[in-house]
Amino acid sequence: MIIALASIIGCGGNASKVLNKDKPLVFFNRQPSDPQSGAIDMASMDWNDKTYYVGFDAAGGGAVQGQLIQNYLQGANPNELDRNGDGVIGYVLCIGDVGHNDSKARTEGIRKALGTWDGSTDPGKVKNGQINVGGKTLTVVELEGKAMTGTDGSTWNANAATEAMGGWATKFGTAIDLVVSNNDGMAMGCLQASNYPAGVPIFGYDANADAIEAIGAGKLTGTVSQNVDAQATATLQVLRNLLDGLTGEDVVTSGITKADQYGNKISAAVDYIPATKALLAQNTGVDKSNWEQYKAGSRDAGIAKSNAEEKKVLLTIYNSADNFLSSSYLPALNYYAPLLGIKLTVVQGDGQNESSCLDKFTNLGNYDAFAINMVKTNSGRDYTDKLKY
């Protein structure tokens, strides 16, 4: 799928004068890394001195989700939560992608919060834990954790979560006291199961618009906002800064943690990690106490229109069906890009084959900069190889 938000004819700026290998490049949302070890792919991050990553604090986000769950359980009635009265809190876990650093961090945060962490984020590699529920200590058991992979091979798949939840409800019955998901899309998928056990608390992650509405309606118990507006703006602002000739610390602070020449500054907290060239937005927990603050429609008032020279950016999104990227990230990009003087051309993949994005990563000489969201986290070189020419 290609969403053309700008013509590639008559490109402004320096696209025709600068070699592709010397142009700004920002990886976003999927950090170049080894899918097994999680080690950052610094070869891709050091492609040139204008390469950066923009995402969010994955480890911190996992901890925020874990704390959100703990807070809920500490205030719950143990006699109501433990549906079959066996003294055990049984939960099921929707895993997004076992090879994705964000998924790993969320699974770790969940298991640590529930005491089932046994040093691994893989399905089934857990131990029994303990948790305080309304002043009473109960045993915790992960009944099953499963990677939600669609029939087409796509990960973080909501339909797979619906099917899995249906099976779990039949298999485990009243032993299920809690449902936890690595993202909102899969959590909402669970709620679509016709036999979802009514009243069982369920936690997601992303603070998507439908999830926020579900919290307000009492269907979803909690989620985590990774501050998508901060991420989308930072992705564009780093490119803007590089295209404007900024260097050093100014690249990752101007318009982000300090006002730029136009007075723009991201309102949410964003940290820079020099060792991995990563800008990371901070996370916040969302539940019935504060969900109204996260309703759709609000944008960062700290970003105002500038008179910067228009530049053209080619941007890839790994999966056109990804709930978070399509319903939250892309709309934010489309909102902030014109304010920062950036024209986007967006190409979207199928979430399964890297070629679905790479085959559209073309006509590179027509663009001033690039923003890449890969299908696989170890595909950074596939993109930088195309930028050699």
Phi, psi and chi 1 to 4 in degrees:
 res  aa     phi    psi   chi1   chi2   chi3   chi4
   1 MET       -  135.7  177.6 -177.6  -67.0      -
   2 ILE  -122.5  127.8  -60.8  179.3      -      -
   3 ILE  -110.9  108.1  -61.1  178.0      -      -
   4 ALA   -93.1  110.7      -      -      -      -
   5 LEU  -102.0   -0.1  -58.7  178.9      -      -
   6 ALA  -156.2  144.8      -      -      -      -
   7 SER   -70.4  147.0  167.9      -      -      -
   8 ILE   -96.4    9.3   61.5  171.9      -      -
   9 ILE   -98.9  140.1  -60.2  173.3      -      -
  10 GLY    66.9   46.4      -      -      -      -
  11 CYS   -62.3  132.7  175.8      -      -      -
  12 GLY   -83.8  179.2      -      -      -      -
  13 GLY    74.8 -151.3      -      -      -      -
  14 ASN  -106.4   16.9  -60.1  -40.9      -      -
  15 ALA   -53.7  -39.3      -      -      -      -
  16 SER   -79.0  -12.4   61.9      -      -      -
  17 LYS  -103.2  -19.6  -58.7  177.6 -177.4  178.4
  18 VAL  -106.0  133.6  179.9      -      -      -
  19 LEU   -66.5  145.8  -63.3  176.1      -      -
  20 ASN   -55.9  -37.3  -67.8  -32.5      -      -
  21 LYS   -66.4  -14.9   67.8 -179.0 -176.9   65.2
  22 ASP  -105.4    4.3  -62.6  -37.5      -      -
  23 LYS   -86.5  155.0  -66.5  176.0 -178.9  178.0
  24 PRO   -61.0  141.0  -25.5   36.2      -      -
  25 LEU  -139.7  124.1  167.5   63.1      -      -
  26 VAL  -122.6  121.3  169.0      -      -      -
  27 PHE   -84.2  140.8  -68.2   95.6      -      -
  28 PHE  -140.6  150.7   69.7   96.3      -      -
  29 ASN    68.9  -37.5 -176.5 -103.5      -      -
  30 ARG  -121.6  104.6  -66.4 -166.8  156.1 -152.8
  31 GLN   -75.7  129.3 -166.8  167.4   19.7      -
  32 PRO   -54.3  119.2  -27.0   37.1      -      -
  33 SER  -164.6  164.6   57.3      -      -      -
  34 ASP   -77.7  125.3 -175.5  -73.3      -      -
  35 PRO   -67.2  -17.6   23.4  -33.2      -      -
  36 GLN   -92.7  -55.0  -60.9  -57.1  -42.8      -
  37 SER   -87.1  -21.9   67.3      -      -      -
  38 GLY    82.3   -0.6      -      -      -      -
  39 ALA   -61.7  133.8      -      -      -      -
  40 ILE   -66.6  135.5  -55.1  -57.4      -      -
  41 ASP   -81.9   87.5  172.4   13.6      -      -
  42 MET   -74.1  -17.6  -70.1  -51.2  -62.5      -
  43 ALA   -63.1  -41.5      -      -      -      -
  44 SER   -71.2  -40.8  -67.4      -      -      -
  45 MET   -66.8  -24.9  -67.4  -50.9  -53.4      -
  46 ASP  -100.8   22.7  -71.0  -28.4      -      -
  47 TRP   -51.4  -48.7  162.6 -115.8      -      -
  48 ASN  -150.0  178.4   62.7   22.5      -      -
  49 ASP   -78.0    5.3   61.3   -3.0      -      -
  50 LYS  -117.2   27.0  -61.6  176.1 -177.5  177.0
  51 THR  -107.2  130.5  -59.6      -      -      -
  52 TYR  -142.1  168.2  -68.8   85.6      -      -
  53 TYR  -122.2  139.6  171.6   72.0      -      -
  54 VAL  -125.9  126.9  173.7      -      -      -
  55 GLY  -157.2 -136.9      -      -      -      -
  56 PHE  -142.4  168.0   67.9  103.2      -      -
  57 ASP   -74.5   91.8 -178.7    4.7      -      -
  58 ALA   -62.2  -46.8      -      -      -      -
  59 ALA   -63.8  -43.0      -      -      -      -
  60 GLY   -64.0  -37.2      -      -      -      -
  61 GLY   -66.0  -38.9      -      -      -      -
  62 GLY   -61.9  -40.0      -      -      -      -
  63 ALA   -66.9  -37.8      -      -      -      -
  64 VAL   -63.7  -43.5  168.4      -      -      -
  65 GLN   -63.4  -42.1 -172.5 -179.3   32.8      -
  66 GLY   -61.5  -41.7      -      -      -      -
  67 GLN   -67.2  -36.3 -171.6   62.4   56.1      -
  68 LEU   -60.8  -42.9 -166.1   68.3      -      -
  69 ILE   -66.0  -45.5  -65.1  168.5      -      -
  70 GLN   -59.4  -44.5  -79.5 -171.3  -23.1      -
  71 ASN   -60.6  -42.0  -68.7  -15.4      -      -
  72 TYR   -63.0  -47.2  173.4   82.0      -      -
  73 LEU   -66.1  -36.4  -65.5  177.7      -      -
  74 GLN   -63.4  -27.3  -72.7  169.2    3.9      -
  75 GLY   -99.2    2.5      -      -      -      -
  76 ALA   -85.4  161.1      -      -      -      -
  77 ASN   -86.6  114.0 -177.1  -31.3      -      -
  78 PRO   -60.3  -31.2   20.9  -32.3      -      -
  79 ASN   -71.6  -27.7  -62.3  -39.0      -      -
  80 GLU   -86.3  -38.7  -66.7  178.7   -1.0      -
  81 LEU   -67.9  -43.8 -175.3   67.1      -      -
  82 ASP   -79.0   90.1 -179.2   10.0      -      -
  83 ARG   -64.4  -35.0  -65.2 -160.5  -61.0  150.2
  84 ASN  -101.9    5.5   61.7    4.2      -      -
  85 GLY    64.6   27.2      -      -      -      -
  86 ASP   -92.3    4.9   62.0   -3.8      -      -
  87 GLY    75.9   11.6      -      -      -      -
  88 VAL  -125.2  132.6  174.6      -      -      -
  89 ILE   -94.7  109.6  -60.4  -57.5      -      -
  90 GLY   -98.9  135.3      -      -      -      -
  91 TYR  -133.5  156.5   74.0   94.9      -      -
  92 VAL  -117.4  150.3  -70.2      -      -      -
  93 LEU  -129.5  124.0  171.2   64.4      -      -
  94 CYS   -90.7  113.8  -65.1      -      -      -
  95 ILE   -97.0  132.5  -61.9  172.8      -      -
  96 GLY   -73.2  -55.8      -      -      -      -
  97 ASP  -159.3  112.8 -179.5  -12.0      -      -
  98 VAL   -62.4  -17.5  -67.2      -      -      -
  99 GLY  -102.2    9.6      -      -      -      -
 100 HIS  -104.1  127.6 -167.4  -59.8      -      -
 101 ASN   -56.9  -38.8  -82.5   -5.5      -      -
 102 ASP   -66.0  -42.5  -65.6  -12.5      -      -
 103 SER   -63.1  -42.0 -174.4      -      -      -
 104 LYS   -59.5  -45.9  -70.9  173.9 -178.9  -73.6
 105 ALA   -64.2  -38.3      -      -      -      -
 106 ARG   -70.8  -41.5  -63.9  171.4 -162.8 -178.2
 107 THR   -62.3  -42.3  -64.9      -      -      -
 108 GLU   -61.9  -45.0  179.7  176.6  -13.0      -
 109 GLY   -62.2  -39.8      -      -      -      -
 110 ILE   -64.6  -49.9  -69.1  161.5      -      -
 111 ARG   -67.2  -36.5  -71.7  176.0  173.4  168.3
 112 LYS   -65.5  -40.6  -76.9 -175.9  173.2  178.8
 113 ALA   -64.0  -33.9      -      -      -      -
 114 LEU   -96.6   -0.8  -65.5  171.9      -      -
 115 GLY    77.9   12.4      -      -      -      -
 116 THR  -100.2    3.3   56.3      -      -      -
 117 TRP   -66.7  126.1  172.2 -111.5      -      -
 118 ASP  -126.3   28.1 -162.1   27.5      -      -
 119 GLY    88.1    4.5      -      -      -      -
 120 SER  -139.4  148.6  173.8      -      -      -
 121 THR  -102.2    6.1   57.2      -      -      -
 122 ASP   -73.8  152.8  -69.1  -16.4      -      -
 123 PRO   -58.0  133.5  -26.2   35.9      -      -
 124 GLY    84.1  -12.6      -      -      -      -
 125 LYS   -92.4   79.2  -66.0 -173.8  178.0 -179.2
 126 VAL  -139.7  171.7  -67.3      -      -      -
 127 LYS  -129.0  166.8   64.5  179.3 -177.5 -179.8
 128 ASN   -73.5  142.8  -70.3   -9.4      -      -
 129 GLY  -122.4 -171.5      -      -      -      -
 130 GLN  -138.8  148.4  -71.0 -173.3  -35.3      -
 131 ILE  -147.2  147.5 -168.1   72.1      -      -
 132 ASN   -85.4  120.3 -178.2  -66.8      -      -
 133 VAL  -120.8  107.5 -179.7      -      -      -
 134 GLY    54.9   36.8      -      -      -      -
 135 GLY    88.8   -0.6      -      -      -      -
 136 LYS  -116.8  132.2 -177.5  178.7 -179.5  179.8
 137 THR   -85.9  123.6  -60.9      -      -      -
 138 LEU  -123.1  150.1  -62.6  177.6      -      -
 139 THR   -71.4  145.1  -61.9      -      -      -
 140 VAL  -120.3  134.8 -177.9      -      -      -
 141 VAL  -130.6  128.5  172.9      -      -      -
 142 GLU   -82.4  103.2 -176.7  172.6  -59.6      -
 143 LEU   -62.6  -41.4  -60.2  171.0      -      -
 144 GLU  -166.9  138.4 -170.6  171.7  -24.5      -
 145 GLY  -120.3  136.0      -      -      -      -
 146 LYS  -144.3  137.8 -176.7  178.3  179.6 -179.3
 147 ALA   -75.2  128.4      -      -      -      -
 148 MET   -91.2   89.2  -63.0  -58.3  152.3      -
 149 THR  -109.4  128.5  -56.0      -      -      -
 150 GLY   -74.6  169.6      -      -      -      -
 151 THR   -63.6  -21.3   55.4      -      -      -
 152 ASP   -90.6    1.9   61.0   -5.5      -      -
 153 GLY    93.1   -4.9      -      -      -      -
 154 SER   -72.1  146.3   60.9      -      -      -
 155 THR   -98.3  173.8   53.7      -      -      -
 156 TRP    54.6   39.6  -53.5   83.0      -      -
 157 ASN   -88.9  118.9 -168.3  -75.3      -      -
 158 ALA   -67.2  -37.6      -      -      -      -
 159 ASN   -64.9  -37.7  -69.0  -29.4      -      -
 160 ALA   -63.8  -34.8      -      -      -      -
 161 ALA   -67.7  -39.0      -      -      -      -
 162 THR   -60.2  -46.5  -57.8      -      -      -
 163 GLU   -64.6  -43.8 -177.4  177.3  -12.1      -
 164 ALA   -63.2  -41.9      -      -      -      -
 165 MET   -64.1  -39.2 -171.6   68.2 -121.5      -
 166 GLY   -60.4  -42.1      -      -      -      -
 167 GLY   -67.9  -40.9      -      -      -      -
 168 TRP   -63.3  -44.2  -75.3  -27.0      -      -
 169 ALA   -60.8  -36.8      -      -      -      -
 170 THR   -73.1  -43.1  -60.8      -      -      -
 171 LYS   -70.9  -44.3  179.8  179.0  179.5 -179.8
 172 PHE  -102.5  -18.5  -62.1  114.3      -      -
 173 GLY    54.9 -130.4      -      -      -      -
 174 THR   -76.3    2.0   57.0      -      -      -
 175 ALA   -74.2  -17.6      -      -      -      -
 176 ILE   -81.2  115.7  -61.2  176.5      -      -
 177 ASP  -113.2  -10.5  -56.1  -57.0      -      -
 178 LEU  -158.4  142.2  178.8   68.5      -      -
 179 VAL  -125.7  131.5  179.2      -      -      -
 180 VAL  -131.1  141.7 -168.5      -      -      -
 181 SER  -133.5  148.7  172.7      -      -      -
 182 ASN   -71.8  -16.1  -79.0  172.3      -      -
 183 ASN  -154.1  169.6   79.6  -12.2      -      -
 184 ASP   -68.9  -37.0  -75.2  -18.4      -      -
 185 GLY   -56.6  -45.7      -      -      -      -
 186 MET   -72.0  -35.6  -63.8 -177.3  -62.4      -
 187 ALA   -62.4  -44.8      -      -      -      -
 188 MET   -66.0  -32.7  -62.5  -59.3  -70.7      -
 189 GLY   -62.0  -41.7      -      -      -      -
 190 CYS   -59.7  -42.4  -74.9      -      -      -
 191 LEU   -65.5  -18.3  -71.7  170.4      -      -
 192 GLN   -79.9  -13.9  -67.9  -60.4  -48.4      -
 193 ALA   -62.6  131.9      -      -      -      -
 194 SER   -63.5  -24.4   60.5      -      -      -
 195 ASN  -109.8   24.4   58.0  -14.5      -      -
 196 TYR   -57.9  129.3 -175.3   86.8      -      -
 197 PRO   -66.9  112.2   21.3  -31.3      -      -
 198 ALA   -55.7  133.5      -      -      -      -
 199 GLY    87.2   -9.2      -      -      -      -
 200 VAL   -73.3  125.4  168.8      -      -      -
 201 PRO   -63.9  144.2   20.4  -31.3      -      -
 202 ILE  -140.6  135.8  176.7  169.4      -      -
 203 PHE  -119.9  137.0  -68.6   84.0      -      -
 204 GLY  -118.6 -160.6      -      -      -      -
 205 TYR  -159.5  128.5 -165.9  115.2      -      -
 206 ASP   135.5  -27.0  -78.6  -22.0      -      -
 207 ALA    59.9   41.1      -      -      -      -
 208 ASN   -63.3  157.2  -71.3  -21.2      -      -
 209 ALA   -57.6  -43.1      -      -      -      -
 210 ASP   -69.2  -30.3   58.6  -13.8      -      -
 211 ALA   -70.1  -39.8      -      -      -      -
 212 ILE   -62.5  -42.6  -63.2  -59.9      -      -
 213 GLU   -63.2  -37.3  -69.2  177.8    4.7      -
 214 ALA   -66.9  -34.4      -      -      -      -
 215 ILE   -64.9  -45.5  -68.5  176.0      -      -
 216 GLY   -60.2  -31.9      -      -      -      -
 217 ALA   -87.5   -1.2      -      -      -      -
 218 GLY    80.0   15.0      -      -      -      -
 219 LYS   -92.5  -42.2  -63.6  177.8 -179.1  178.6
 220 LEU  -102.4  138.4 -169.9   71.5      -      -
 221 THR   -84.4  -38.9  -46.8      -      -      -
 222 GLY  -168.2  162.7      -      -      -      -
 223 THR  -152.4  179.1 -173.5      -      -      -
 224 VAL  -128.0  128.1  176.6      -      -      -
 225 SER   -88.1  123.6  170.4      -      -      -
 226 GLN   -96.3   19.8   52.0  177.1  -74.4      -
 227 ASN    52.8   66.0  -76.0  -50.9      -      -
 228 VAL   -59.7  -33.7   64.6      -      -      -
 229 ASP   -65.6  -37.9  -76.8   79.2      -      -
 230 ALA   -65.6  -40.8      -      -      -      -
 231 GLN   -66.4  -47.7  -70.8 -172.9   65.3      -
 232 ALA   -62.3  -43.8      -      -      -      -
 233 THR   -65.2  -42.6  -53.1      -      -      -
 234 ALA   -63.6  -38.4      -      -      -      -
 235 THR   -56.5  -47.3  -63.9      -      -      -
 236 LEU   -74.6  -37.3  -60.6  168.7      -      -
 237 GLN   -67.9  -38.8 -173.1   69.2   61.2      -
 238 VAL   -60.8  -44.6  168.3      -      -      -
 239 LEU   -61.4  -44.1  -66.2  172.9      -      -
 240 ARG   -59.1  -45.1 -179.3   77.2 -103.2  175.7
 241 ASN   -62.6  -43.2  -69.1  -17.5      -      -
 242 LEU   -67.0  -40.8  -69.7  164.9      -      -
 243 LEU   -66.8  -27.3  -70.2  166.2      -      -
 244 ASP   -84.7    1.2  -73.4  -12.7      -      -
 245 GLY    88.1   10.4      -      -      -      -
 246 LEU   -70.3  151.2  -86.4   61.1      -      -
 247 THR  -136.0  169.6   59.0      -      -      -
 248 GLY    59.8 -142.0      -      -      -      -
 249 GLU   -61.0  -29.8 -178.3 -178.5  -79.7      -
 250 ASP   -60.2  -29.7  -71.3  -19.9      -      -
 251 VAL   -60.6  -38.5  173.5      -      -      -
 252 VAL  -105.9    6.7  -65.7      -      -      -
 253 THR  -122.8  -35.8   59.4      -      -      -
 254 SER   -65.6  122.5 -177.8      -      -      -
 255 GLY    77.5   -0.3      -      -      -      -
 256 ILE  -114.6  -67.2  -60.7  169.2      -      -
 257 THR  -106.2   -9.1   56.9      -      -      -
 258 LYS  -139.5  153.4   66.9  178.3 -175.5 -178.4
 259 ALA   -63.9  139.2      -      -      -      -
 260 ASP   -88.1 -171.7   65.9    7.4      -      -
 261 GLN   -65.0  -16.3   59.9  179.9  -43.9      -
 262 TYR  -100.1   -0.4  -52.0  108.2      -      -
 263 GLY    89.3    5.5      -      -      -      -
 264 ASN   -76.4  141.0  -66.1  -36.6      -      -
 265 LYS  -160.6  128.5  176.7 -179.1  176.3  -64.7
 266 ILE   -66.6  133.6  -64.0  173.6      -      -
 267 SER   -76.6  -37.3  -60.7      -      -      -
 268 ALA   -77.1  159.8      -      -      -      -
 269 ALA   -72.4  131.2      -      -      -      -
 270 VAL  -134.8  127.3 -179.2      -      -      -
 271 ASP  -108.9  148.1  -63.0  -32.2      -      -
 272 TYR  -109.5  131.8  179.5   61.4      -      -
 273 ILE  -110.2   99.7  -47.2  -60.3      -      -
 274 PRO   -58.7  -37.0  -23.4   34.4      -      -
 275 ALA   -60.6  -31.3      -      -      -      -
 276 THR  -116.4    8.5   53.2      -      -      -
 277 LYS    53.4   43.8  -57.7  176.9   71.4  177.9
 278 ALA  -118.7  130.5      -      -      -      -
 279 LEU   -99.3  123.6  -87.3  165.3      -      -
 280 LEU  -124.8  122.0  -54.2  177.8      -      -
 281 ALA   -76.5  148.7      -      -      -      -
 282 GLN   -88.5  159.1  -64.5  -54.5  -60.1      -
 283 ASN  -106.2  155.2  -52.0  -93.3      -      -
 284 THR  -138.3  143.3   51.7      -      -      -
 285 GLY   -79.7  145.4      -      -      -      -
 286 VAL  -129.5  127.9 -175.2      -      -      -
 287 ASP  -146.8 -163.4   58.4   18.7      -      -
 288 LYS   -65.4  -16.9   63.6 -179.7 -178.4 -179.6
 289 SER   -79.5  -22.3   69.4      -      -      -
 290 ASN  -140.4   11.4   64.1  -12.5      -      -
 291 TRP   -59.8  -29.6   69.9  -85.8      -      -
 292 GLU   -65.5  -23.4  -68.9 -170.9   -6.6      -
 293 GLN   -69.9  -14.5  -60.3  174.5   27.5      -
 294 TYR  -113.3   16.4  -65.0   86.4      -      -
 295 LYS   -61.0  150.4  -74.6 -176.8  177.7  179.2
 296 ALA   -63.4  152.3      -      -      -      -
 297 GLY   110.8  -19.8      -      -      -      -
 298 SER   -89.4  137.4   60.1      -      -      -
 299 ARG  -126.1  165.2  -66.4  -63.0 -176.5 -168.8
 300 ASP   -72.0  112.3 -169.8  -16.5      -      -
 301 ALA   -69.6  -10.7      -      -      -      -
 302 GLY   -77.3   -7.3      -      -      -      -
 303 ILE  -109.6  114.2  -49.6  -59.0      -      -
 304 ALA  -118.6  166.2      -      -      -      -
 305 LYS   -62.8  138.1 -172.6  173.6  178.5   60.8
 306 SER  -116.6  172.3   70.8      -      -      -
 307 ASN  -110.8   30.4   59.9   -1.6      -      -
 308 ALA   -63.9  148.3      -      -      -      -
 309 GLU   -61.1  134.3  178.9 -173.8    2.4      -
 310 GLU   -66.4  133.5 -174.3  175.4  -88.5      -
 311 LYS  -127.6  156.9  -60.8  -71.4 -175.2  175.9
 312 LYS  -112.8  133.1  -63.5 -172.7   69.7  176.6
 313 VAL  -127.6  131.8  172.0      -      -      -
 314 LEU   -96.3  125.8  176.6   61.4      -      -
 315 LEU  -128.0  133.5 -179.2  144.3      -      -
 316 THR  -108.6  145.8   72.8      -      -      -
 317 ILE  -125.7  127.5  -72.7 -179.9      -      -
 318 TYR   -62.6  -28.4   90.4  102.4      -      -
 319 ASN  -150.6  117.4 -174.0   -1.2      -      -
 320 SER   -65.7  -18.0   61.0      -      -      -
 321 ALA   -97.6    0.7      -      -      -      -
 322 ASP   -66.5  124.6 -177.9  -83.5      -      -
 323 ASN   -63.3  -46.6 -173.6  -97.8      -      -
 324 PHE   -66.6  -47.6  170.7   65.7      -      -
 325 LEU   -68.7  -39.6  -71.0  169.8      -      -
 326 SER   -78.2  -36.9   62.3      -      -      -
 327 SER   -94.3  -18.2   69.4      -      -      -
 328 SER  -122.5  -54.0  -62.2      -      -      -
 329 TYR   -69.9  -49.9 -149.0  113.6      -      -
 330 LEU   -62.8  -44.0 -175.3   54.7      -      -
 331 PRO   -59.0  -36.2  -27.5   37.5      -      -
 332 ALA   -67.3  -42.5      -      -      -      -
 333 LEU   -59.3  -45.3  -73.2  168.8      -      -
 334 ASN   -64.3  -29.4  -72.7  -21.5      -      -
 335 TYR   -75.2  -46.8  175.5   83.6      -      -
 336 TYR   -83.0  -26.3  -66.0  108.0      -      -
 337 ALA   -55.7  -50.3      -      -      -      -
 338 PRO   -62.2  -32.0  -21.4   34.3      -      -
 339 LEU   -67.3  -27.2  -61.9 -179.8      -      -
 340 LEU  -100.5    9.8  -62.8  178.6      -      -
 341 GLY    73.0   32.7      -      -      -      -
 342 ILE  -118.4  131.8  -70.7  175.7      -      -
 343 LYS  -102.5  122.6  -87.7 -162.7  171.6 -177.0
 344 LEU   -98.6  139.5  -70.7  176.9      -      -
 345 THR  -116.2  118.7  -66.7      -      -      -
 346 VAL  -107.5  128.4  178.8      -      -      -
 347 VAL  -116.8  139.0  -60.8      -      -      -
 348 GLN  -124.0  139.3  -58.7 -171.7   73.8      -
 349 GLY   -95.9 -170.3      -      -      -      -
 350 ASP  -102.9    2.7   62.2    9.9      -      -
 351 GLY    79.4   -1.0      -      -      -      -
 352 GLN  -121.3  -51.8  179.8 -177.7    2.1      -
 353 ASN  -107.0  127.6  -59.7  -57.8      -      -
 354 GLU   -59.2  -31.5 -159.2   67.9   58.4      -
 355 SER   -61.1  -24.5   60.2      -      -      -
 356 SER   -64.2  -23.2   64.7      -      -      -
 357 CYS   -99.6  -44.4  -82.3      -      -      -
 358 LEU   -60.6  -37.0  -82.5  169.6      -      -
 359 ASP   -66.4  -18.1  -71.3   -8.9      -      -
 360 LYS  -103.4   -1.8  -57.7  163.4 -168.0  167.4
 361 PHE   -86.0   72.8 -165.0   65.0      -      -
 362 THR  -133.6  177.5   56.9      -      -      -
 363 ASN    52.4   40.8  -61.2  -45.6      -      -
 364 LEU   -63.8  -27.1  -55.3  179.8      -      -
 365 GLY   -66.8  -14.4      -      -      -      -
 366 ASN   -85.0   -2.1  -70.4  -39.8      -      -
 367 TYR  -119.3  152.5  -60.6   94.5      -      -
 368 ASP   -88.8  -23.3  -60.8  -72.9      -      -
 369 ALA  -162.6  171.4      -      -      -      -
 370 PHE  -137.8  144.8  -49.7   96.7      -      -
 371 ALA  -129.7  125.2      -      -      -      -
 372 ILE  -123.3  128.5  -64.4  172.8      -      -
 373 ASN  -120.9  106.0  173.7 -121.5      -      -
 374 MET   -81.4  157.4  -56.4  167.6  -72.1      -
 375 VAL   -72.1  -47.9  175.1      -      -      -
 376 LYS  -114.1  139.9  -58.0  -64.3 -177.4 -176.5
 377 THR   -69.1  -15.3   60.2      -      -      -
 378 ASN  -100.6   23.6   59.0  -10.4      -      -
 379 SER  -101.4   10.7  -63.0      -      -      -
 380 GLY   -53.5  -43.2      -      -      -      -
 381 ARG   -64.0  -31.0 -177.8  173.7  177.4  176.5
 382 ASP   -59.9  -33.5  -66.4  -29.4      -      -
 383 TYR   -82.6  -43.4  -68.1   87.7      -      -
 384 THR   -67.6  -30.0   55.8      -      -      -
 385 ASP   -62.1  -34.8  -82.8   -8.6      -      -
 386 LYS   -73.5  -19.4  -64.3 -171.2   74.4  169.2
 387 LEU   -88.2   -0.5  -67.5  172.0      -      -
 388 LYS   -70.6  -23.3  -70.3  179.2  178.6  178.2
 389 TYR  -110.0      -  -51.0  103.6      -      -
